[in-house]
Amino acid sequence: MSSSIAGATTTGQVADAGDFHSPGGKIGACFSPDDNLLYVGHFNKLSQYNAGLFPNVQDVENSEEVIATSITYGQMRRGPDGRIYIGNINDNNIAIIEQPNVQGPACNYELNGMIRPAYAQFAPLPPNNASGQYGSGLGQDVMPAGNMLTAVVRSVTDTIICGGKSIQLSVPDGYTRYLWSTGEETAGIVTNEPGVYWVRSFLNCTVYTDTFHVAAAGAEDWKLDADTAICPGDSLLINAWRPNILQYTWQDGSHDSVFVAPGEGTYTATVSIRGCALSDAIMITTLVPYVDIMERDTLVCRGSMITLHALAFPESTFLWDNQVSGPVLRTDEPGIHHVRAENVCGTFTDAVRVETETCDCIVFAPNAFSPNQDGRNDRFVVRADCPKLMTFSLTVYNRFGQAVYSSQDLNAGWDGTFRGRPADAGTYFYFLEYKPNDN
């Protein structure tokens, strides 16, 4: 059996026709809404052809893809909703191609798409001269085009999901078939995801469409500011106001959109937004501000530089008593050095004492001597290259911690005796204290 494919014209006249051969008896044929695919119903299969390959008819014939088998496929009509409806002489169902513009099985063929309405009776087609077989008609003489499919938009509903909870979307029972945008085929579905959902309810030749706009109300719609810290003795104004919020409730039962927190603690607000109750909390802590010079009171050689480092919290600006700014001070001046740190909590100070001494006096003490009266190393004597010492003190201890010698005379030295008698040979310890003359 052969059919014809024609090129598109604007005159209503067939042009550029070509013979199209498809094996087996054919009862109905219909183009997809975008005219790129051709569906052909046989006695035992439903085929899809790529009409976009025309005018190469052979390529069109070779592009056949069998979409379904097993029933006798009757005439086809394309409905105003873009679907293709196919008569079936074996039972009272009408098959539907849900997405006829899609190539292959993804066109979503449904064998029992809808129940044939009572007024639409199958009528035999004229006998096929080659086979003598009959088909089922969906032509205007059987099902008027105006009654083929009536699409009714019934409702558009807005609804809210509160805090990630699930909600049920449903339509009335009593329809022969349901089809949701999610692919489910029940009268209701459950979801916890925002989005746009639609459902088609089929009854006879009428399709009722309901649409649900589902929005979510959660932390992205409203929340308090992040946890924060305040200075000692301060309060904080917490602002919970947002557009479209009609009711506020704080932890103390007050209902203003703002709340004055008197100090540290956790403060909670609950609001009503789009029918959902949302709660959030803010934790407020108290800062402990300080400034500290890391170096302690110290003694340095006269003329030497010393570096002082100041730390502060919270972030501060620093000013030293000699008008040097910044956290570091290098100085060779003796005295008390102050630093002042200023931050959001106020002004804070710290100080350190720096003293200097003359460090060019070298003192030497031997680590051994031999008091044997031979005139060599008979005394333990401390030597200093300073012209004059203001103070000098030397004390020697035995291993029991007993003082065996003490003197304030730099040049005297210990002769190795204790209480008029030679001390035992061994290890002794000494304590030396001196102060150079700064002049």
C-alpha positions, 0 to 999 in steps of 0.5 A: 500500500502506498501513500503520498507526502506533499511539500508545504504550500500557501495556496491550499494546493498539493505540490511536490507530492511523493509516493510513500510506501509502508509495508502492511495494511494502513488504516490511519495516518497523522502528522505531528503538530510541528509536521516533522514526524508522521504516524501511521497506524497498521493492523498490528503496529503503530509506526513513526517516520521522520517526515523531515527527511522529505523530499527523499522519500526513500529516507523517510521510509527507512526511518520507520520506528515502531512505537507500539504493537499488538492492537489494530490501530484505527484512524487518527486525529490531532486534538486541539491540545496537540496530542494525537488520538487513535481509534482502536476497534478492539475495545472502547479505549482511545490511545493517545500520543502525549508528545507527538513532536518527540521522536521515538518511544519518548513521544509517550504513547498510551494504549488506554489513554481515555474511554471512548465517550458513548456518543462516539461510535466506531464506524467501518471505513470503506473496505481496502481493495487489497485486503478487504479489512476495516478500521475504526474511524475518528473522522468528523462523521463519527466524532465531531471536531468540536467534541473531540476534546474540550479543554477546560482550565478549571483553577489556578491555586497558590499554596505555601510549604512551611519550613520544608514540610510536605503538602498534598495537592489534590483534585476531586475524585470521579474522573476516568484518568489523571495525569500530573506534571510529575507523571503520577496518575492519581487524584492527589500527590504529596510534595515538599518542593516548591514549583508549578504543578499541573494536573489534567483530569479526563472525563469523557472528551473533556480535559480539566486542567488545574494548576498549583503554584507552590511556594516555600516559606523558610529561612531564606524568607526571614531570619534574624541577624547573625550572632554578635557581641556588644561592649560591656554595659551596652544594649542592642536593637534587634530589628526583625522587620520584613515586608509582608510580615503581619505579626511578631512575637518575642521571647518575652511576649512583646509584639513589636518588630524591634526588640532592645536587648539589654545585654548578653543572652539569647533572644528569640522571635517568631513571625507569621509569613504567608501563613507559616510560623517561622522562628529564629534566635540571636545570641549576644555575648559581651566583649572583654576589651583590653590592651597589653604591652607584651614586654614587662619592666626591663633593664637594658644597656644604655644606648641600646634600642628596645622594641615594645609590642602592644596587643589590643581587643577588639581591633584598635588604633594605638598611640604611644606617649611620644606620639608614635602611632601603631602597635610597635614602639622602638626606643632607647629612652629610659622611663615609663612608656605608655600606650593608648588603644582606642576601639568601639568599646572606648579607650584603654591604656597600659605602661611598662618601665624601661631602665638602662645601665652602663654595660661597658664594664667587663668583670672577670672571675677565675674558675680555679685557684691554688692557695698553697702559698707558692706565690702563684694563684694563691687567691680567688680575686675578681678583676674589673676593667672599670676605672671605678665601681660604685658598689661591689660585693663578693660572697663565696659558698661551700657545697653545703651553702655555707658562706666561707668568704664575703667582702666589699673590696674588689682587690682583697680576694679569698685566700682559701681559708675559713675561720683561720684554717685552710678550707677543704679542696673542692667546688665552691660557688660565688655570688657577685654583685656590682654597679659601675660608676655611670660618670 
